[in-house]
Amino acid sequence: MAAAESSQTLSRGLDVLTYLAGSPVPRTPTQVATDLGLNRTVVYRLVGTLVEHGMVRRTADGTLSVGLGVLRLTENFYPSLREASQPVLERLAEDLRATAHLAVSDGTDSVAVCVVEPRSTDFHLAYRPGTRHPLGRGALGEALQAAAAGERGVFVSHGQLTPGATGVVAAVPGLPGLPAAIGVVTLSDHDWSGFPDRVAAAVDDLVAALVPMAPGATA
């Protein structure tokens, strides 16, 4: 393959990745081809390579979205979301005495990237990193969809993901790679009225931890 052709292939692949990263919903290959002015055969070839490298995720119905592999691209500029969010979530979990978590969207699901359980209480709800939930359910799904649209907001749901549990989740818009959200989960009979403001503040804490380490930032 000639150098010019290789450069064009790379450029088109990056165009596809950028397009999918900016889309709040999964797209079909036909939509990608139409919106980018590319031949569908070219799009299928590019997508196949991106899927192999984890940069794009192909769902069961054939639609496309950004894959978790894009997070690797950010690690040379600042620590991974998991590393950066750990102290933020630890403070949040202890302040509210509830399980705190950071999640990102992956196709039609949310994926827990980091989960911190409170040390100050023996009785709390817990789940593991890697846990998936459909984006169409609960406050977590609402927050991630808001983040994908570049919007802020705090969302509350009761028993939609876990029976007897209340989730309070805030969107983290504007992060490179994938939409993200920070939240806590607690028993619904607990007083969670003060949770939204504290969860929203955790978003600011995470953004403040990331921005100084981003490319071009100054101390």
Beta strands, then each sheet from edge to edge (+ up, - down):
strand 1: 56-58
strand 2: 64-66
strand 3: 99-106
strand 4: 109-116
strand 5: 132-134
strand 6: 154-158
strand 7: 165-172
strand 8: 180-187
sheet 1: 1+ 2-
sheet 2: 5+ 4- 3+ 8- 7+ 6-
end
